[in-house]
Amino acid sequence: MESNFEDQRDPAGMLETLSIDRGRIGERITAETWWAAPAQGLGAALILVAPAAGLAWAWLPFVLSVGVFVGVEVLFRKRSGFGITRPAGPRGWWLLVALFLIFFFSFVISLGLALFGLTGWVVAVAVAVGVVTALIVVAYDRAYAAEVRHAG
């Protein structure tokens, strides 16, 4: 009795192909970081500066921020050919948790500063968090690439 599996490649060759594919995915992710990270930092800064705009204009930075985030996602999917729906491993999760906590507490601080009329400080907090967000996005992309390359 003959098997239909006789013409398939050897397992070592298949593992090598998988390893090469993982490496290519990692390269494609980190190749997009140069523009995606600063754009996402800008999006985060826009959200944090919204309270300084006052009640009548707070919607504008928020809408611009949503546009930035949606634009980054659309361009990333178009340029890289895939979308990331969740972290590849524990480092990615920890970076997302850190980013969420930094952003949440910074937003609370931004609201408090705006209530006291300290708009200059709101802008300073927004700029700082924008830079931190960009740095965390770079670290996340590198961690994602490393975790994809070494998954197994």
OpenMM code with the backbone's topology and positions (N, CA, C; nanometers):
from openmm import Vec3, app, unit

residues = "MET GLU SER ASN PHE GLU ASP GLN ARG ASP PRO ALA GLY MET LEU GLU THR LEU SER ILE ASP ARG GLY ARG ILE GLY GLU ARG ILE THR ALA GLU THR TRP TRP ALA ALA PRO ALA GLN GLY LEU GLY ALA ALA LEU ILE LEU VAL ALA PRO ALA ALA GLY LEU ALA TRP ALA TRP LEU PRO PHE VAL LEU SER VAL GLY VAL PHE VAL GLY VAL GLU VAL LEU PHE ARG LYS ARG SER GLY PHE GLY ILE THR ARG PRO ALA GLY PRO ARG GLY TRP TRP LEU LEU VAL ALA LEU PHE LEU ILE PHE PHE PHE SER PHE VAL ILE SER LEU GLY LEU ALA LEU PHE GLY LEU THR GLY TRP VAL VAL ALA VAL ALA VAL ALA VAL GLY VAL VAL THR ALA LEU ILE VAL VAL ALA TYR ASP ARG ALA TYR ALA ALA GLU VAL ARG HIS ALA GLY".split()
positions = [
    Vec3(0.0836, -0.1176, 0.0000),
    Vec3(0.0000, 0.0000, 0.0000),
    Vec3(0.0883, 0.1243, 0.0000),
    Vec3(0.0635, 0.2172, -0.0918),
    Vec3(0.1445, 0.3376, -0.1028),
    Vec3(0.0821, 0.4524, -0.0260),
    Vec3(0.1682, 0.5411, 0.0228),
    Vec3(0.1237, 0.6583, 0.0963),
    Vec3(0.1248, 0.7797, 0.0042),
    Vec3(0.0301, 0.8690, 0.0240),
    Vec3(0.0257, 0.9939, -0.0515),
    Vec3(0.1268, 1.0954, -0.0008),
    Vec3(0.1899, 1.0656, 0.1103),
    Vec3(0.2812, 1.1599, 0.1733),
    Vec3(0.4259, 1.1399, 0.1315),
    Vec3(0.4556, 1.0500, 0.0425),
    Vec3(0.5936, 1.0196, 0.0064),
    Vec3(0.6629, 1.1339, -0.0668),
    Vec3(0.5877, 1.2172, -0.1393),
    Vec3(0.6509, 1.3226, -0.2171),
    Vec3(0.6661, 1.4547, -0.1409),
    Vec3(0.6256, 1.4572, -0.0164),
    Vec3(0.6393, 1.5801, 0.0619),
    Vec3(0.7832, 1.6006, 0.1044),
    Vec3(0.8167, 1.7288, 0.1323),
    Vec3(0.9521, 1.7607, 0.1747),
    Vec3(0.9802, 1.7034, 0.3134),
    Vec3(1.1069, 1.6959, 0.3429),
    Vec3(1.1463, 1.6460, 0.4742),
    Vec3(1.1121, 1.7477, 0.5823),
    Vec3(1.0914, 1.7035, 0.7065),
    Vec3(1.0543, 1.7952, 0.8157),
    Vec3(1.1581, 1.9043, 0.8409),
    Vec3(1.2853, 1.8732, 0.8248),
    Vec3(1.3891, 1.9738, 0.8483),
    Vec3(1.3766, 2.0883, 0.7476),
    Vec3(1.3458, 2.0562, 0.6237),
    Vec3(1.3269, 2.1587, 0.5216),
    Vec3(1.2055, 2.2453, 0.5496),
    Vec3(1.1007, 2.1837, 0.6003),
    Vec3(0.9797, 2.2585, 0.6343),
    Vec3(1.0058, 2.3528, 0.7510),
    Vec3(1.0833, 2.3072, 0.8503),
    Vec3(1.1172, 2.3934, 0.9637),
    Vec3(1.2045, 2.5102, 0.9192),
    Vec3(1.2946, 2.4843, 0.8259),
    Vec3(1.3793, 2.5914, 0.7722),
    Vec3(1.2943, 2.6954, 0.6999),
    Vec3(1.1976, 2.6506, 0.6215),
    Vec3(1.1079, 2.7420, 0.5503),
    Vec3(1.0263, 2.8248, 0.6487),
    Vec3(0.9770, 2.7607, 0.7542),
    Vec3(0.9015, 2.8314, 0.8575),
    Vec3(0.9876, 2.9361, 0.9260),
    Vec3(1.1104, 2.9026, 0.9540),
    Vec3(1.2023, 2.9968, 1.0174),
    Vec3(1.2293, 3.1167, 0.9268),
    Vec3(1.2463, 3.0923, 0.7988),
    Vec3(1.2688, 3.2015, 0.7038),
    Vec3(1.1456, 3.2915, 0.6974),
    Vec3(1.0262, 3.2309, 0.6941),
    Vec3(0.9026, 3.3099, 0.6910),
    Vec3(0.8875, 3.3956, 0.8160),
    Vec3(0.9199, 3.3405, 0.9312),
    Vec3(0.9123, 3.4185, 1.0554),
    Vec3(1.0088, 3.5354, 1.0527),
    Vec3(1.1270, 3.5125, 0.9989),
    Vec3(1.2244, 3.6208, 0.9865),
    Vec3(1.1744, 3.7320, 0.8962),
    Vec3(1.1098, 3.6947, 0.7858),
    Vec3(1.0555, 3.7953, 0.6939),
    Vec3(0.9439, 3.8757, 0.7596),
    Vec3(0.8592, 3.8096, 0.8377),
    Vec3(0.7524, 3.8808, 0.9082),
    Vec3(0.8128, 3.9809, 1.0056),
    Vec3(0.9134, 3.9379, 1.0801),
    Vec3(0.9803, 4.0285, 1.1737),
    Vec3(1.0411, 4.1485, 1.1041),
    Vec3(1.1026, 4.1260, 0.9878),
    Vec3(1.1607, 4.2372, 0.9122),
    Vec3(1.0538, 4.3337, 0.8627),
    Vec3(0.9410, 4.2809, 0.8179),
    Vec3(0.8342, 4.3662, 0.7656),
    Vec3(0.7733, 4.4523, 0.8755),
    Vec3(0.7657, 4.3989, 0.9958),
    Vec3(0.7094, 4.4761, 1.1069),
    Vec3(0.8026, 4.5902, 1.1452),
    Vec3(0.9291, 4.5594, 1.1635),
    Vec3(1.0219, 4.6640, 1.2071),
    Vec3(1.0512, 4.7643, 1.0957),
    Vec3(1.0318, 4.7264, 0.9701),
    Vec3(1.0535, 4.8196, 0.8595),
    Vec3(0.9513, 4.9324, 0.8601),
    Vec3(0.8343, 4.9096, 0.9168),
    Vec3(0.7287, 5.0104, 0.9191),
    Vec3(0.7369, 5.1019, 1.0412),
    Vec3(0.8248, 5.0711, 1.1349),
    Vec3(0.8325, 5.1458, 1.2602),
    Vec3(0.8729, 5.2912, 1.2395),
    Vec3(0.9547, 5.3208, 1.1413),
    Vec3(1.0095, 5.4557, 1.1248),
    Vec3(0.9002, 5.5600, 1.1095),
    Vec3(0.7883, 5.5252, 1.0514),
    Vec3(0.6816, 5.6237, 1.0348),
    Vec3(0.5637, 5.5952, 1.1277),
    Vec3(0.5407, 5.4689, 1.1616),
    Vec3(0.4245, 5.4343, 1.2438),
    Vec3(0.4406, 5.4814, 1.3881),
    Vec3(0.5584, 5.4670, 1.4438),
    Vec3(0.5798, 5.5039, 1.5841),
    Vec3(0.5610, 5.6548, 1.6077),
    Vec3(0.6235, 5.7419, 1.5286),
    Vec3(0.5986, 5.8850, 1.5501),
    Vec3(0.4527, 5.9241, 1.5260),
    Vec3(0.3893, 5.8608, 1.4290),
    Vec3(0.2480, 5.8917, 1.4019),
    Vec3(0.1603, 5.8520, 1.5202),
    Vec3(0.1866, 5.7369, 1.5788),
    Vec3(0.1081, 5.6951, 1.6947),
    Vec3(0.1391, 5.7817, 1.8163),
    Vec3(0.2625, 5.8280, 1.8280),
    Vec3(0.2959, 5.9237, 1.9337),
    Vec3(0.2185, 6.0532, 1.9171),
    Vec3(0.2075, 6.0992, 1.7925),
    Vec3(0.1279, 6.2188, 1.7642),
    Vec3(-0.0190, 6.1960, 1.7996),
    Vec3(-0.0711, 6.0785, 1.7651),
    Vec3(-0.2109, 6.0475, 1.7986),
    Vec3(-0.2353, 6.0498, 1.9485),
    Vec3(-0.1424, 5.9942, 2.0245),
    Vec3(-0.1558, 5.9948, 2.1700),
    Vec3(-0.1477, 6.1374, 2.2245),
    Vec3(-0.0560, 6.2168, 2.1717),
    Vec3(-0.0421, 6.3556, 2.2171),
    Vec3(-0.1685, 6.4365, 2.1874),
    Vec3(-0.2296, 6.4108, 2.0734),
    Vec3(-0.3531, 6.4828, 2.0388),
    Vec3(-0.4658, 6.4527, 2.1374),
    Vec3(-0.4768, 6.3278, 2.1784),
    Vec3(-0.5806, 6.2932, 2.2761),
    Vec3(-0.5534, 6.3632, 2.4091),
    Vec3(-0.4278, 6.3653, 2.4517),
    Vec3(-0.3951, 6.4252, 2.5808),
    Vec3(-0.4058, 6.5768, 2.5815),
    Vec3(-0.3905, 6.6400, 2.4657),
    Vec3(-0.3993, 6.7854, 2.4601),
    Vec3(-0.5449, 6.8310, 2.4469),
    Vec3(-0.6365, 6.7403, 2.4193),
    Vec3(-0.7777, 6.7765, 2.3997),
    Vec3(-0.8377, 6.8543, 2.5173),
    Vec3(-0.8109, 6.8166, 2.6430),
    Vec3(-0.8695, 6.8954, 2.7524),
    Vec3(-0.8258, 7.0418, 2.7528),
    Vec3(-0.7069, 7.0715, 2.7025),
    Vec3(-0.6592, 7.2095, 2.6997),
    Vec3(-0.7348, 7.2927, 2.5961),
    Vec3(-0.7992, 7.2265, 2.5015),
    Vec3(-0.8726, 7.2991, 2.3976),
    Vec3(-1.0051, 7.3540, 2.4488),
    Vec3(-1.0475, 7.3110, 2.5647),
    Vec3(-1.1749, 7.3576, 2.6203),
    Vec3(-1.2900, 7.2720, 2.5717),
    Vec3(-1.4047, 7.2892, 2.6364),
    Vec3(-1.5201, 7.2053, 2.6040),
    Vec3(-1.5680, 7.2226, 2.4604),
    Vec3(-1.5593, 7.3434, 2.4088),
    Vec3(-1.6110, 7.3687, 2.2743),
    Vec3(-1.5241, 7.3051, 2.1653),
    Vec3(-1.3937, 7.2910, 2.1895),
    Vec3(-1.3031, 7.2421, 2.0859),
    Vec3(-1.2340, 7.1097, 2.1185),
    Vec3(-1.2668, 7.0478, 2.2295),
    Vec3(-1.1995, 6.9233, 2.2688),
    Vec3(-1.2220, 6.8109, 2.1683),
    Vec3(-1.3307, 6.8170, 2.0959),
    Vec3(-1.3602, 6.7117, 1.9982),
    Vec3(-1.2607, 6.7120, 1.8822),
    Vec3(-1.2060, 6.8277, 1.8462),
    Vec3(-1.1194, 6.8364, 1.7291),
    Vec3(-0.9894, 6.7559, 1.7451),
    Vec3(-0.9123, 6.7731, 1.8537),
    Vec3(-0.7928, 6.6896, 1.8683),
    Vec3(-0.8268, 6.5406, 1.8780),
    Vec3(-0.9412, 6.5114, 1.9394),
    Vec3(-0.9820, 6.3713, 1.9501),
    Vec3(-1.0098, 6.3120, 1.8121),
    Vec3(-1.0837, 6.3844, 1.7293),
    Vec3(-1.1144, 6.3368, 1.5934),
    Vec3(-0.9865, 6.3245, 1.5105),
    Vec3(-0.8978, 6.4224, 1.5224),
    Vec3(-0.7696, 6.4150, 1.4516),
    Vec3(-0.6892, 6.2929, 1.4972),
    Vec3(-0.6930, 6.2643, 1.6273),
    Vec3(-0.6225, 6.1485, 1.6811),
    Vec3(-0.6787, 6.0181, 1.6248),
    Vec3(-0.8094, 6.0075, 1.6217),
    Vec3(-0.8716, 5.8873, 1.5643),
    Vec3(-0.8301, 5.8729, 1.4186),
    Vec3(-0.8273, 5.9844, 1.3454),
    Vec3(-0.7829, 5.9807, 1.2067),
    Vec3(-0.6398, 5.9318, 1.1927),
    Vec3(-0.5524, 5.9767, 1.2830),
    Vec3(-0.4128, 5.9334, 1.2802),
    Vec3(-0.4043, 5.7829, 1.3054),
    Vec3(-0.4727, 5.7348, 1.4098),
    Vec3(-0.4651, 5.5928, 1.4423),
    Vec3(-0.5236, 5.5042, 1.3324),
    Vec3(-0.6363, 5.5450, 1.2761),
    Vec3(-0.6959, 5.4685, 1.1668),
    Vec3(-0.6056, 5.4729, 1.0440),
    Vec3(-0.5507, 5.5899, 1.0148),
    Vec3(-0.4594, 5.6027, 0.9016),
    Vec3(-0.3359, 5.5158, 0.9159),
    Vec3(-0.2788, 5.5111, 1.0364),
    Vec3(-0.1616, 5.4265, 1.0611),
    Vec3(-0.1982, 5.2803, 1.0370),
    Vec3(-0.3112, 5.2382, 1.0880),
    Vec3(-0.3522, 5.0983, 1.0716),
    Vec3(-0.3736, 5.0631, 0.9243),
    Vec3(-0.4426, 5.1496, 0.8513),
    Vec3(-0.4698, 5.1238, 0.7097),
    Vec3(-0.3394, 5.1198, 0.6296),
    Vec3(-0.2529, 5.2183, 0.6521),
    Vec3(-0.1257, 5.2199, 0.5798),
    Vec3(-0.0364, 5.1024, 0.6172),
    Vec3(-0.0359, 5.0665, 0.7454),
    Vec3(0.0452, 4.9523, 0.7877),
    Vec3(-0.0023, 4.8253, 0.7191),
    Vec3(-0.1331, 4.8027, 0.7173),
    Vec3(-0.1854, 4.6827, 0.6516),
    Vec3(-0.1563, 4.6837, 0.5022),
    Vec3(-0.1673, 4.7999, 0.4414),
    Vec3(-0.1428, 4.8107, 0.2975),
    Vec3(0.0044, 4.7863, 0.2654),
    Vec3(0.0939, 4.8467, 0.3423),
    Vec3(0.2365, 4.8352, 0.3141),
    Vec3(0.2956, 4.7014, 0.3543),
    Vec3(0.2503, 4.6472, 0.4686),
    Vec3(0.3106, 4.5227, 0.5168),
    Vec3(0.2378, 4.3987, 0.4684),
    Vec3(0.1106, 4.4124, 0.4385),
    Vec3(0.0343, 4.2974, 0.3913),
    Vec3(-0.0379, 4.2206, 0.5013),
    Vec3(-0.0242, 4.2642, 0.6241),
    Vec3(-0.0968, 4.1979, 0.7326),
    Vec3(-0.1234, 4.2956, 0.8461),
    Vec3(-0.2163, 4.2576, 0.9335),
    Vec3(-0.2499, 4.3384, 1.0498),
    Vec3(-0.2214, 4.2613, 1.1769),
    Vec3(-0.1859, 4.3339, 1.2792),
    Vec3(-0.1555, 4.2717, 1.4087),
    Vec3(-0.2781, 4.2877, 1.4973),
    Vec3(-0.3312, 4.1767, 1.5437),
    Vec3(-0.4512, 4.1826, 1.6267),
    Vec3(-0.4226, 4.1603, 1.7746),
    Vec3(-0.3061, 4.1027, 1.8056),
    Vec3(-0.2695, 4.0810, 1.9456),
    Vec3(-0.1190, 4.0632, 1.9554),
    Vec3(-0.0631, 4.0819, 2.0735),
    Vec3(0.0814, 4.0635, 2.0903),
    Vec3(0.1223, 3.9186, 2.0637),
    Vec3(0.2455, 3.9021, 2.0188),
    Vec3(0.2968, 3.7684, 1.9888),
    Vec3(0.3461, 3.6953, 2.1127),
    Vec3(0.3718, 3.7670, 2.2205),
    Vec3(0.4258, 3.7030, 2.3393),
    Vec3(0.4185, 3.7934, 2.4615),
    Vec3(0.4818, 3.7512, 2.5706),
    Vec3(0.4700, 3.8235, 2.6972),
    Vec3(0.5318, 3.9632, 2.6975),
    Vec3(0.6420, 3.9839, 2.6269),
    Vec3(0.7005, 4.1189, 2.6237),
    Vec3(0.6048, 4.2187, 2.5605),
    Vec3(0.5373, 4.1768, 2.4553),
    Vec3(0.4394, 4.2634, 2.3906),
    Vec3(0.3247, 4.2980, 2.4832),
    Vec3(0.2764, 4.1985, 2.5578),
    Vec3(0.1680, 4.2246, 2.6535),
    Vec3(0.2111, 4.3250, 2.7591),
    Vec3(0.3322, 4.3079, 2.8132),
    Vec3(0.3797, 4.3987, 2.9174),
    Vec3(0.3970, 4.5408, 2.8650),
    Vec3(0.4436, 4.5528, 2.7423),
    Vec3(0.4578, 4.6863, 2.6837),
    Vec3(0.3221, 4.7522, 2.6616),
    Vec3(0.2220, 4.6745, 2.6209),
    Vec3(0.0883, 4.7310, 2.6038),
    Vec3(0.0270, 4.7725, 2.7370),
    Vec3(0.0487, 4.6920, 2.8397),
    Vec3(-0.0016, 4.7275, 2.9734),
    Vec3(0.0658, 4.8559, 3.0210),
    Vec3(0.1972, 4.8648, 3.0036),
    Vec3(0.2702, 4.9858, 3.0437),
    Vec3(0.2192, 5.1072, 2.9673),
    Vec3(0.1986, 5.0918, 2.8377),
    Vec3(0.1484, 5.2024, 2.7570),
    Vec3(0.0099, 5.2456, 2.8031),
    Vec3(-0.0769, 5.1504, 2.8311),
    Vec3(-0.2118, 5.1832, 2.8790),
    Vec3(-0.2058, 5.2589, 3.0112),
    Vec3(-0.1259, 5.2099, 3.1059),
    Vec3(-0.1173, 5.2753, 3.2370),
    Vec3(-0.0599, 5.4168, 3.2259),
    Vec3(0.0458, 5.4313, 3.1470),
    Vec3(0.1045, 5.5640, 3.1279),
    Vec3(0.0020, 5.6577, 3.0661),
    Vec3(-0.0669, 5.6103, 2.9645),
    Vec3(-0.1642, 5.6942, 2.8961),
    Vec3(-0.2818, 5.7288, 2.9874),
    Vec3(-0.3332, 5.6310, 3.0599),
    Vec3(-0.4475, 5.6547, 3.1483),
    Vec3(-0.4151, 5.7595, 3.2535),
    Vec3(-0.3041, 5.7404, 3.3255),
    Vec3(-0.2689, 5.8347, 3.4320),
    Vec3(-0.2302, 5.9712, 3.3762),
    Vec3(-0.1707, 5.9735, 3.2598),
    Vec3(-0.1382, 6.1021, 3.1963),
    Vec3(-0.2641, 6.1756, 3.1551),
    Vec3(-0.3656, 6.1023, 3.1105),
    Vec3(-0.4914, 6.1665, 3.0738),
    Vec3(-0.5585, 6.2263, 3.1971),
    Vec3(-0.5548, 6.1540, 3.3083),
    Vec3(-0.6113, 6.2065, 3.4336),
    Vec3(-0.5357, 6.3327, 3.4753),
    Vec3(-0.4040, 6.3291, 3.4659),
    Vec3(-0.3234, 6.4472, 3.4988),
    Vec3(-0.3561, 6.5619, 3.4038),
    Vec3(-0.3697, 6.5317, 3.2768),
    Vec3(-0.4030, 6.6334, 3.1770),
    Vec3(-0.5378, 6.6980, 3.2072),
    Vec3(-0.6352, 6.6175, 3.2440),
    Vec3(-0.7666, 6.6726, 3.2807),
    Vec3(-0.7561, 6.7650, 3.4017),
    Vec3(-0.6812, 6.7199, 3.5020),
    Vec3(-0.6637, 6.8016, 3.6222),
    Vec3(-0.5952, 6.9332, 3.5924),
    Vec3(-0.4900, 6.9279, 3.5132),
    Vec3(-0.4196, 7.0510, 3.4769),
    Vec3(-0.5093, 7.1443, 3.3962),
    Vec3(-0.5898, 7.0884, 3.3071),
    Vec3(-0.6807, 7.1711, 3.2268),
    Vec3(-0.7870, 7.2363, 3.3143),
    Vec3(-0.8339, 7.1655, 3.4157),
    Vec3(-0.9330, 7.2233, 3.5068),
    Vec3(-0.8777, 7.3429, 3.5834),
    Vec3(-0.7481, 7.3411, 3.6109),
    Vec3(-0.6848, 7.4529, 3.6809),
    Vec3(-0.6341, 7.5599, 3.5843),
    Vec3(-0.6590, 7.5414, 3.4547),
    Vec3(-0.6195, 7.6404, 3.3564),
    Vec3(-0.4720, 7.6391, 3.3202),
    Vec3(-0.4045, 7.5323, 3.3489),
    Vec3(-0.2612, 7.5217, 3.3217),
    Vec3(-0.2376, 7.4549, 3.1856),
    Vec3(-0.2815, 7.5225, 3.0804),
    Vec3(-0.2761, 7.4631, 2.9469),
    Vec3(-0.1333, 7.4377, 2.8981),
    Vec3(-0.0405, 7.5189, 2.9382),
    Vec3(0.0992, 7.4952, 2.9017),
    Vec3(0.1494, 7.3622, 2.9543),
    Vec3(0.1108, 7.3295, 3.0758),
    Vec3(0.1494, 7.2016, 3.1339),
    Vec3(0.0776, 7.0850, 3.0669),
    Vec3(-0.0446, 7.1083, 3.0231),
    Vec3(-0.1168, 7.0037, 2.9495),
    Vec3(-0.0417, 6.9717, 2.8213),
    Vec3(0.0021, 7.0755, 2.7525),
    Vec3(0.0773, 7.0555, 2.6288),
    Vec3(0.2091, 6.9833, 2.6583),
    Vec3(0.2748, 7.0198, 2.7675),
    Vec3(0.4008, 6.9544, 2.8048),
    Vec3(0.3792, 6.8059, 2.8332),
    Vec3(0.2742, 6.7743, 2.9065),
    Vec3(0.2423, 6.6338, 2.9351),
    Vec3(0.2120, 6.5598, 2.8047),
    Vec3(0.1364, 6.6243, 2.7156),
    Vec3(0.1004, 6.5612, 2.5879),
    Vec3(0.2247, 6.5328, 2.5032),
    Vec3(0.3160, 6.6274, 2.4982),
    Vec3(0.4389, 6.6081, 2.4209),
    Vec3(0.5213, 6.4946, 2.4817),
    Vec3(0.5353, 6.4948, 2.6137),
    Vec3(0.6124, 6.3896, 2.6807),
    Vec3(0.5518, 6.2519, 2.6551),
    Vec3(0.4215, 6.2422, 2.6677),
    Vec3(0.3561, 6.1125, 2.6454),
    Vec3(0.3615, 6.0738, 2.4977),
    Vec3(0.3567, 6.1708, 2.4084),
    Vec3(0.3729, 6.1403, 2.2661),
    Vec3(0.5082, 6.0778, 2.2371),
    Vec3(0.6136, 6.1338, 2.2962),
    Vec3(0.7486, 6.0791, 2.2780),
    Vec3(0.7576, 5.9398, 2.3405),
    Vec3(0.7055, 5.9246, 2.4628),
    Vec3(0.7080, 5.7942, 2.5292),
    Vec3(0.6288, 5.6914, 2.4493),
    Vec3(0.5151, 5.7317, 2.3952),
    Vec3(0.4343, 5.6408, 2.3133),
    Vec3(0.5132, 5.5952, 2.1913),
    Vec3(0.5788, 5.6875, 2.1238),
    Vec3(0.6589, 5.6503, 2.0069),
    Vec3(0.7694, 5.5518, 2.0448),
    Vec3(0.8344, 5.5754, 2.1576),
    Vec3(0.9404, 5.4847, 2.2027),
    Vec3(0.8850, 5.3468, 2.2380),
    Vec3(0.7688, 5.3429, 2.3020),
    Vec3(0.7083, 5.2144, 2.3365),
    Vec3(0.6616, 5.1414, 2.2103),
    Vec3(0.6121, 5.2147, 2.1122),
    Vec3(0.5726, 5.1508, 1.9858),
    Vec3(0.6945, 5.0885, 1.9178),
    Vec3(0.8061, 5.1579, 1.9183),
    Vec3(0.9296, 5.1013, 1.8614),
    Vec3(0.9689, 4.9749, 1.9375),
    Vec3(0.9664, 4.9824, 2.0711),
    Vec3(1.0004, 4.8656, 2.1527),
    Vec3(0.9018, 4.7520, 2.1284),
    Vec3(0.7736, 4.7834, 2.1151),
    Vec3(0.6720, 4.6813, 2.0886),
    Vec3(0.6966, 4.6139, 1.9532),
    Vec3(0.7249, 4.6932, 1.8507),
    Vec3(0.7501, 4.6350, 1.7186),
    Vec3(0.8718, 4.5441, 1.7211),
    Vec3(0.9750, 4.5861, 1.7907),
    Vec3(1.0951, 4.5015, 1.8022),
    Vec3(1.0669, 4.3755, 1.8823),
    Vec3(0.9916, 4.3895, 1.9907),
    Vec3(0.9559, 4.2716, 2.0712),
    Vec3(0.8680, 4.1770, 1.9903),
    Vec3(0.7723, 4.2324, 1.9163),
    Vec3(0.6840, 4.1498, 1.8334),
    Vec3(0.7669, 4.0731, 1.7302),
    Vec3(0.8577, 4.1442, 1.6638),
    Vec3(0.9419, 4.0800, 1.5632),
    Vec3(1.0254, 3.9683, 1.6250),
    Vec3(1.0841, 3.9944, 1.7403),
    Vec3(1.1658, 3.8930, 1.8072),
    Vec3(1.0811, 3.7742, 1.8508),
    Vec3(0.9617, 3.8006, 1.9018),
    Vec3(0.8768, 3.6913, 1.9479),
    Vec3(0.8232, 3.6090, 1.8318),
    Vec3(0.8002, 3.6720, 1.7172),
    Vec3(0.7572, 3.5970, 1.5988),
    Vec3(0.8730, 3.5115, 1.5466),
    Vec3(0.9913, 3.5697, 1.5440),
    Vec3(1.1082, 3.4954, 1.4934),
    Vec3(1.1399, 3.3738, 1.5789),
    Vec3(1.1194, 3.3856, 1.7092),
    Vec3(1.1593, 3.2786, 1.8005),
    Vec3(1.0428, 3.1976, 1.8553),
    Vec3(0.9252, 3.2124, 1.7950),
    Vec3(0.8080, 3.1358, 1.8408),
    Vec3(0.8301, 2.9889, 1.8122),
    Vec3(0.7704, 2.9105, 1.8950),
    Vec3(0.7839, 2.7683, 1.8638),
    Vec3(0.7345, 2.6799, 1.9684),
] * unit.nanometer
topology = app.Topology()
chain = topology.addChain("A")
for resn in residues:
    res = topology.addResidue(resn, chain)
    for name in ("N", "CA", "C"):
        topology.addAtom(name, app.Element.getBySymbol(name[0]), res)
